[in-house]
Amino acid sequence: MSGQEQKKDKFWLYVGGTLFLIIAGIAMVKQSENEKFAPIKQQIEEENAQMNIRVLNGN
């Protein structure tokens, strides 16, 4: 009986470890994408700010 319980415990350990690795991998890829596109996002925000100033000054 205890042999089966150990296998069950190891199974859930493997499942938990695998899920952790998958989630950590996805998080690292997302962080990498955010860093890669940060300059583009900043440029878009600056352009939007300039456009808003023009609209506010035009009224």
C-alpha angles and dihedrals in degrees: 000000000000090000090060092047091054091052090050091050091050091048092057090044090055091046091049093047092049092049091048092052092048093049092045090050093051091048091051092049091049091049090050091051092049091052092046095052097038095100091050091049091049091050091051091050091050091050091049090050091051091048091050091051091052092050093048093047092047094063 
